[in-house]
Amino acid sequence: MSDFEPGLCTVTFRGLPPESIVDLAREARLAAIEWAGDAHVPPGDTSVARIVGRLCERAGLAISYGSYVAPPTDDPSEFRHAVESAIALGASNIRIWAGTRRRDSKDYSAGERRATADSIRDMAAEAGRHGISVSLEYHPQSLTDTTESACELIESIAHDNAYLYWQPRPGLPLGEAIAEVARIGQHVSHLHVFAWDRDRNRFPLASAADYWRTILASLPQSRWKGRRLAMLEFVANDEPAAFLEDAATLRKILGE
């Protein structure tokens, strides 16, 4: 049985109101929700965050905050807004981006990489003062778009409150995925889970069940000590019915 619990990223359903997403998560028997800062819980809007937090509390759902803060492009004031929303939500974790979004890691100078690491280190310290962890989105066209770049960055940050997410690049072969998580797994807090091919076509999670079972079994012990979430992100045709099927598959993969 995996130590990861099933969750949902609300970017999966940008068009649905929070109440409907919470209802879906309950129906799917999930443990947590990561709320999108660009859709459902805007950074700094603490009134909305408190309302959504109460919905989750009544439903017994743990909370992460999926911000789109991208240091050093976004300055500390932008991150403070994200922290305000995370506190109002009751979130235990804030996701941020590593470097400028939609920019390949190979295009950064050494000085730009240092500036990014310094900024993230400061954000990790600030969040830690409020009992909130910081995790970096693991994503193409960011400073976590390759294993080497992600390792260099997290080691440069060198802060015990800064972690990595992990998700496969679309179409990543299983052997390469295993090698990747072996390298970065000690820093991984949470996972984003989906079934895409190289062209970003979406498929039922059941078609990638063995892939994800192998990844989970391959992850080394992490320095992360909190609850660990494997969060569904996007489903075929954005359909709630497809989500419910994928959630059932995810629970089975995790050994419920």
Number of C-alpha atoms within 10 A of each C-alpha: 10 14 12 19 20 27 31 30 23 27 19 19 22 15 12 13 12 22 13 11 22 23 14 17 23 16 11 19 16 24 20 25 25 25 29 22 23 13 17 20 27 19 25 19 15 20 14 17 26 18 16 21 25 15 17 24 14 9 15 14 21 19 25 25 29 29 26 22 25 23 23 20 16 15 13 17 9 16 24 17 18 28 25 18 27 31 22 20 26 21 23 19 25 29 28 24 24 33 28 19 17 11 15 17 21 12 11 15 10 9 9 13 20 16 16 23 24 17 21 31 20 16 22 22 18 19 24 16 9 13 13 21 25 26 25 26 27 26 22 18 18 25 32 26 20 19 18 14 16 22 17 15 19 23 13 16 21 14 15 16 20 27 27 26 23 25 20 24 17 17 14 14 13 15 11 11 22 19 15 19 21 16 16 21 22 16 23 23 26 26 24 19 25 26 25 22 14 11 8 11 13 17 18 17 26 19 13 15 18 13 17 22 16 15 20 20 11 16 18 16 12 13 13 19 8 11 12 18 26 28 25 26 20 24 26 19 12 14 12 15 13 17 25 17 15 26 25 18 18 26 19 15 20 17 13 11
